[in-house]
Amino acid sequence: MKVALVTGSLSRSGGGVAAAVQCLSRSLSIAKANVHVVGLRDEGWAADAEQWTGIEASPLPVVGPFAIGYAPKARQCLLSANADIVHTHGIWKYSSGVVARWGASTGRPYVVSPHGMLDGWALKNSAWKKRIAARLYENAHLRGASCFHALCEAEAHAVRELGFRHPICVIPNGIATPQHAKPTPAPWAAWVPHEHRVMLFLGRLHPKKNLRELIKAWPAESVSPDWHLAIAGWDEGGHEQTLQKLVRKLGLSKRIHFLGPLFGREKEAAFRAADAFVLPSFSEGLPIAVLEAWSYGLPVLMTDACNLTQGFSESAAFRLSLDGDRMNAELLAFMRMEREAQVEMGRNGQRLTGRDFCWSRVAEQLLQVYRWLLNGGAQPACILS
């Protein structure tokens, strides 16, 4: 089977979506699919190209604003791949229109993974730009899909709420098991005393991550003197400057640290050295960063918007509110837990990822969906009725 995966970015700039596409492409290849990945060449490609070694990947040059993603070579590239089926990861870029036209001209099926981009909060963010994109190409792309791929039932519900009655397969992202590595100093080693503890955030510095409320809710040194917050990630739209200004205003500069983007060994060192992981988001599809944190055995503090209810039901996560005042009390409650209880929470997350979030399982389920769309037969169990 020839499968084309289409996404907005093939580098670190694409965040969790790019990481998921890379892992999925390798797992599909191991399962004997012929995979071609089509994406956009951005400023991060030069640094990350080596990570795609062994995968047939086409980084296409963009003309004009990257937010639109106009790639003149996209249509010919997709046609040349001669795929039996196409799977779009992420929406709102020019490539959506290319996939829609590919489906209409070839009569072959395509699958759309919105990756959280159709939920209520995401649709309200930059709404006017999305209305333009919807009229130009996104409506046609979504309407023409043979199947939607939702990362969780909440995302599937969001798709249904918009009126789409297409089949929806519900399959989570996977996560790779961390390999043993030589100890590396934590990225915050110069600022945080060795005996103090660190809660890590890692991801885009974007308003939807709700870091503003997390900073405002961070407990005062007088009540929690040994906990620090390490914020690691790449700035988007100048949001980091806004957050740093807030930290200075609140007098928290000695306890909240901005690390910048972390990749490779630095990222691994951060996960290994942290005592907990936090994601206070307003909106997520299914966050890879939480799965990564669990894979390293970290207890996770997150909101319901992270769409990983298993974490709460299996005592692998601590629930956070979106409101800053309530969040303050919740952070304190977690920090005052016995260390062994926090460690056990991390162990529960590690068991959960090993059982339910394996990339080989994800690839096999998607291959079942692809075969069903191409050949018919019995409906896969992951398809919502």
C-alpha positions as CSV (number, residue, x, y, z in Angstrom):
1,M,0.0,0.0,0.0
2,K,1.3,3.5,-0.9
3,V,0.5,6.1,1.7
4,A,1.2,9.8,1.5
5,L,1.2,11.8,4.8
6,V,0.7,15.5,4.3
7,T,1.5,18.0,7.0
8,G,2.4,21.7,7.5
9,S,6.0,21.4,8.8
10,L,8.6,18.7,8.9
11,S,10.7,20.4,11.6
12,R,10.6,21.3,15.3
13,S,8.5,24.3,14.2
14,G,5.6,21.9,13.7
15,G,5.7,20.9,17.3
16,G,3.8,17.8,18.3
17,V,2.2,17.3,14.9
18,A,5.6,17.1,13.1
19,A,6.9,14.7,15.8
20,A,3.8,12.5,15.5
21,V,4.0,12.3,11.7
22,Q,7.7,11.3,11.9
23,C,7.0,8.5,14.3
24,L,3.9,7.4,12.4
25,S,5.8,7.3,9.1
26,R,8.5,5.0,10.6
27,S,5.9,2.7,12.2
28,L,3.9,2.4,9.0
29,S,7.1,1.6,7.1
30,I,7.9,-1.1,9.6
31,A,4.4,-2.5,8.9
32,K,5.3,-2.8,5.2
33,A,3.5,0.3,3.9
34,N,5.3,2.4,1.3
35,V,5.2,5.9,2.9
36,H,5.9,9.3,1.4
37,V,5.7,12.4,3.6
38,V,5.0,15.8,2.1
39,G,5.5,18.9,4.1
40,L,6.7,22.5,4.0
41,R,10.3,23.7,4.3
42,D,10.6,26.1,7.1
43,E,13.4,27.7,9.2
44,G,13.8,24.6,11.3
45,W,14.3,22.1,8.4
46,A,18.1,22.6,8.1
47,A,18.6,21.6,11.7
48,D,16.1,18.7,11.6
49,A,16.5,17.2,8.2
50,E,18.8,14.4,9.5
51,Q,16.0,13.1,11.7
52,W,14.1,12.1,8.6
53,T,16.9,9.8,7.4
54,G,15.4,6.6,6.0
55,I,12.0,8.2,5.3
56,E,11.0,9.5,1.9
57,A,10.2,13.1,2.8
58,S,9.6,16.1,0.5
59,P,10.2,19.5,2.1
60,L,8.5,22.0,-0.2
61,P,9.6,25.6,-0.5
62,V,7.0,28.2,0.4
63,V,6.2,31.4,-1.4
64,G,4.8,34.2,0.7
65,P,3.7,34.0,4.4
66,F,4.4,30.6,6.0
67,A,1.1,30.8,7.9
68,I,-0.6,30.3,4.5
69,G,1.9,27.7,3.3
70,Y,1.6,28.3,-0.4
71,A,3.8,25.7,-2.0
72,P,3.6,25.8,-5.8
73,K,5.2,22.3,-6.1
74,A,2.8,20.6,-3.7
75,R,0.2,19.4,-6.3
76,Q,2.8,17.8,-8.6
77,C,4.6,16.3,-5.6
78,L,1.5,14.6,-4.4
79,L,0.5,13.4,-7.8
80,S,4.1,12.0,-8.3
81,A,3.8,10.0,-5.1
82,N,1.0,8.0,-6.7
83,A,-0.5,7.1,-3.3
84,D,-3.4,4.8,-2.8
85,I,-4.5,6.9,0.1
86,V,-3.5,10.3,1.5
87,H,-3.6,11.3,5.2
88,T,-3.6,15.0,6.1
89,H,-2.2,16.0,9.5
90,G,-3.2,19.4,10.6
91,I,-5.4,21.9,8.7
92,W,-5.8,25.5,7.6
93,K,-2.8,25.6,5.2
94,Y,-2.7,25.7,1.4
95,S,-1.9,21.9,1.4
96,S,-5.5,21.2,2.4
97,G,-6.7,22.5,-0.9
98,V,-4.1,20.4,-2.7
99,V,-5.3,17.3,-1.0
100,A,-8.9,18.1,-1.7
101,R,-8.1,18.5,-5.5
102,W,-6.0,15.3,-5.4
103,G,-9.0,13.4,-4.0
104,A,-11.4,14.9,-6.6
105,S,-9.2,14.2,-9.6
106,T,-8.1,10.7,-8.6
107,G,-11.2,9.4,-6.9
108,R,-9.0,8.0,-4.2
109,P,-9.8,8.4,-0.5
110,Y,-8.1,10.7,2.0
111,V,-8.2,10.9,5.8
112,V,-8.0,14.1,7.8
113,S,-6.4,14.4,11.3
114,P,-7.3,17.9,12.7
115,H,-5.0,17.5,15.7
116,G,-7.2,19.6,17.9
117,M,-7.6,22.4,15.3
118,L,-11.4,22.0,15.1
119,D,-12.2,22.3,18.8
120,G,-14.0,25.4,20.1
121,W,-11.1,27.3,21.5
122,A,-8.9,26.7,18.4
123,L,-11.6,27.9,16.0
124,K,-12.1,31.2,18.0
125,N,-8.3,31.9,17.8
126,S,-7.5,34.0,14.7
127,A,-11.1,33.3,13.7
128,W,-11.2,35.8,10.8
129,K,-8.1,34.2,9.1
130,K,-9.8,30.8,9.4
131,R,-13.0,32.0,7.9
132,I,-11.0,33.1,4.8
133,A,-9.1,29.8,4.6
134,A,-12.4,27.9,5.0
135,R,-13.9,29.7,2.0
136,L,-10.8,29.3,-0.1
137,Y,-10.0,25.6,0.5
138,E,-10.6,24.2,4.0
139,N,-14.3,23.6,3.7
140,A,-13.8,21.6,0.5
141,H,-11.0,19.7,2.1
142,L,-13.1,18.7,5.2
143,R,-16.2,17.9,3.2
144,G,-14.3,15.7,0.7
145,A,-12.6,13.5,3.4
146,S,-13.5,9.8,3.4
147,C,-12.8,9.6,7.1
148,F,-11.7,11.8,10.0
149,H,-9.0,10.7,12.4
150,A,-9.6,11.9,16.0
151,L,-7.0,11.5,18.7
152,C,-9.7,11.1,21.4
153,E,-13.5,10.9,21.8
154,A,-13.6,14.6,22.8
155,E,-12.1,15.5,19.4
156,A,-14.5,13.2,17.6
157,H,-17.4,15.0,19.4
158,A,-16.0,18.4,18.3
159,V,-16.0,17.2,14.7
160,R,-19.6,16.0,15.0
161,E,-20.6,19.3,16.6
162,L,-19.6,21.0,13.4
163,G,-22.1,18.9,11.5
164,F,-19.7,16.4,9.8
165,R,-21.3,13.0,9.5
166,H,-18.2,11.2,8.0
167,P,-16.8,8.1,9.6
168,I,-14.4,9.0,12.4
169,C,-11.7,6.7,13.7
170,V,-10.5,7.3,17.2
171,I,-6.9,6.4,17.6
172,P,-4.5,8.2,20.0
173,N,-0.9,9.2,19.2
174,G,1.9,7.0,20.3
175,I,5.1,7.5,22.2
176,A,8.5,5.9,21.9
177,T,10.1,4.4,25.0
178,P,13.1,6.4,26.2
179,Q,16.5,4.7,25.8
180,H,19.1,4.5,28.5
181,A,21.6,7.4,28.2
182,K,24.5,8.9,30.0
183,P,23.5,11.4,32.7
184,T,23.5,15.0,31.4
185,P,23.2,18.1,33.6
186,A,19.7,19.6,33.8
187,P,19.2,22.8,31.6
188,W,18.4,24.7,34.8
189,A,21.4,23.5,36.8
190,A,23.0,27.0,36.9
191,W,19.9,28.6,38.5
192,V,18.2,25.9,40.7
193,P,19.9,24.6,43.8
194,H,20.5,20.8,43.6
195,E,18.2,20.0,46.5
196,H,15.2,22.0,45.1
197,R,12.5,20.5,42.9
198,V,11.4,21.5,39.3
199,M,8.1,21.3,37.5
200,L,8.6,21.4,33.8
201,F,6.5,22.9,31.0
202,L,7.7,22.0,27.5
203,G,5.9,23.2,24.3
204,R,5.0,26.2,22.3
205,L,4.8,29.5,24.2
206,H,1.3,30.4,22.9
207,P,-1.7,31.8,24.7
208,K,-3.6,28.5,24.4
209,K,-1.2,26.9,26.7
210,N,-2.5,29.1,29.5
211,L,0.9,29.8,30.9
212,R,-0.2,33.3,32.1
213,E,-2.6,31.7,34.6
214,L,0.0,29.2,35.7
215,I,2.5,32.0,36.4
216,K,-0.1,34.0,38.3
217,A,-1.0,30.9,40.3
218,W,2.6,29.9,41.1
219,P,2.8,29.6,45.0
220,A,4.7,32.2,46.9
221,E,8.2,31.2,48.2
222,S,7.0,31.5,51.8
223,V,4.6,28.5,51.3
224,S,6.5,26.5,48.8
225,P,10.2,27.5,48.9
226,D,11.8,24.5,47.2
227,W,9.7,24.3,43.9
228,H,10.7,26.0,40.7
229,L,8.9,26.2,37.3
230,A,11.0,25.6,34.2
231,I,9.4,26.9,31.0
232,A,11.0,25.4,27.9
233,G,9.7,26.0,24.4
234,W,9.8,28.2,21.3
235,D,8.2,31.6,21.3
236,E,5.2,32.3,19.1
237,G,4.1,35.8,18.2
238,G,6.1,37.4,21.0
239,H,4.2,35.6,23.8
240,E,7.4,34.8,25.7
241,Q,8.1,38.5,26.3
242,T,4.7,39.0,27.7
243,L,5.2,36.0,30.1
244,Q,8.7,37.2,31.2
245,K,7.3,40.7,31.9
246,L,4.6,39.1,34.1
247,V,7.2,37.0,36.0
248,R,9.2,40.1,36.8
249,K,6.1,42.0,37.8
250,L,5.2,39.3,40.3
251,G,8.8,39.0,41.6
252,L,9.2,35.4,40.6
253,S,12.4,35.6,38.5
254,K,14.3,33.5,41.0
255,R,11.7,30.7,40.9
256,I,10.4,30.7,37.3
257,H,13.0,30.1,34.6
258,F,12.7,30.5,30.8
259,L,15.0,27.9,29.0
260,G,14.2,28.6,25.3
261,P,13.6,25.6,22.9
262,L,15.0,22.3,24.0
263,F,15.7,19.4,21.6
264,G,17.7,16.2,21.5
265,R,19.9,15.6,24.5
266,E,18.9,18.9,26.2
267,K,15.2,17.9,26.0
268,E,15.9,14.4,27.3
269,A,18.0,15.8,30.2
270,A,15.1,18.1,31.1
271,F,12.6,15.2,31.3
272,R,15.1,13.0,33.3
273,A,15.9,15.8,35.8
274,A,12.4,17.2,36.4
275,D,10.2,16.2,39.3
276,A,6.9,16.8,37.6
277,F,5.4,18.0,34.3
278,V,2.7,20.6,33.8
279,L,0.3,21.5,30.9
280,P,-2.4,24.0,31.9
281,S,-3.8,24.3,28.4
282,F,-7.1,25.8,27.2
283,S,-7.1,23.5,24.2
284,E,-5.2,20.4,22.9
285,G,-5.7,17.5,20.5
286,L,-3.8,14.9,22.3
287,P,-0.5,16.4,23.6
288,I,2.7,14.4,22.8
289,A,4.5,16.3,25.6
290,V,2.3,14.6,28.3
291,L,2.9,11.2,26.8
292,E,6.7,12.0,26.8
293,A,6.6,13.0,30.4
294,W,4.8,9.8,31.4
295,S,7.3,7.7,29.4
296,Y,10.0,9.2,31.6
297,G,8.0,8.4,34.7
298,L,7.0,11.9,35.6
299,P,3.7,12.8,37.4
300,V,1.7,15.1,35.3
301,L,-0.5,18.1,36.2
302,M,-2.9,19.0,33.4
303,T,-6.4,20.3,32.6
304,D,-9.3,18.4,31.2
305,A,-8.7,20.2,27.9
306,C,-5.6,18.0,27.4
307,N,-8.1,15.1,26.5
308,L,-6.2,12.4,28.4
309,T,-8.9,11.3,30.8
310,Q,-7.0,8.0,31.3
311,G,-4.4,9.9,33.2
312,F,-7.0,10.9,35.9
313,S,-8.8,7.5,36.1
314,E,-5.5,5.6,36.4
315,S,-3.9,8.0,39.0
316,A,-1.2,9.1,36.6
317,A,-2.2,12.8,36.6
318,F,-3.3,15.6,38.9
319,R,-6.2,17.7,37.6
320,L,-5.7,21.5,37.2
321,S,-8.4,24.1,36.8
322,L,-8.2,26.8,34.1
323,D,-8.8,29.5,36.7
324,G,-5.7,30.9,38.4
325,D,-7.1,31.1,41.9
326,R,-8.2,27.5,41.9
327,M,-5.0,26.5,40.2
328,N,-2.9,28.0,43.0
329,A,-4.6,25.8,45.6
330,E,-4.2,22.7,43.3
331,L,-0.5,23.4,42.7
332,L,0.0,23.6,46.5
333,A,-2.0,20.4,47.1
334,F,0.3,18.6,44.6
335,M,3.5,20.0,46.1
336,R,2.5,18.9,49.6
337,M,1.8,15.3,48.5
338,E,4.2,12.7,49.9
339,R,7.1,12.2,47.4
340,E,6.4,8.5,47.2
341,A,2.8,9.3,46.1
342,Q,4.1,11.6,43.4
343,V,6.6,8.9,42.2
344,E,3.8,6.3,42.1
345,M,1.8,8.7,40.0
346,G,4.7,8.8,37.5
347,R,5.0,5.1,37.5
348,N,1.3,4.8,36.7
349,G,1.8,7.1,33.7
350,Q,4.7,5.0,32.5
351,R,2.6,1.8,32.6
352,L,-0.2,3.7,30.8
353,T,2.0,4.8,27.9
354,G,3.5,1.3,27.5
355,R,0.0,-0.3,27.3
356,D,-2.1,2.2,25.4
357,F,0.2,4.5,23.4
358,C,2.5,2.3,21.4
359,W,3.3,3.5,17.9
360,S,3.2,0.0,16.4
361,R,-0.4,-0.4,17.6
362,V,-1.3,3.1,16.2
363,A,0.1,2.2,12.8
364,E,-1.7,-1.2,12.7
365,Q,-5.1,0.5,13.5
366,L,-4.6,3.2,10.9
367,L,-3.6,0.5,8.3
368,Q,-6.9,-1.3,9.1
369,V,-8.7,2.0,8.4
370,Y,-6.8,2.6,5.2
371,R,-7.6,-1.0,3.9
372,W,-11.3,-0.5,4.8
373,L,-11.5,2.7,2.9
374,L,-9.8,1.2,-0.1
375,N,-11.3,-2.3,-0.2
376,G,-14.5,-2.2,2.0
377,G,-15.3,-5.2,4.2
378,A,-15.8,-5.2,8.0
379,Q,-15.7,-1.9,9.7
380,P,-12.7,-1.5,12.0
381,A,-13.4,-1.4,15.7
382,C,-11.9,2.1,16.1
383,I,-14.6,3.6,13.8
384,L,-17.3,5.4,15.7
385,S,-20.8,4.2,14.9
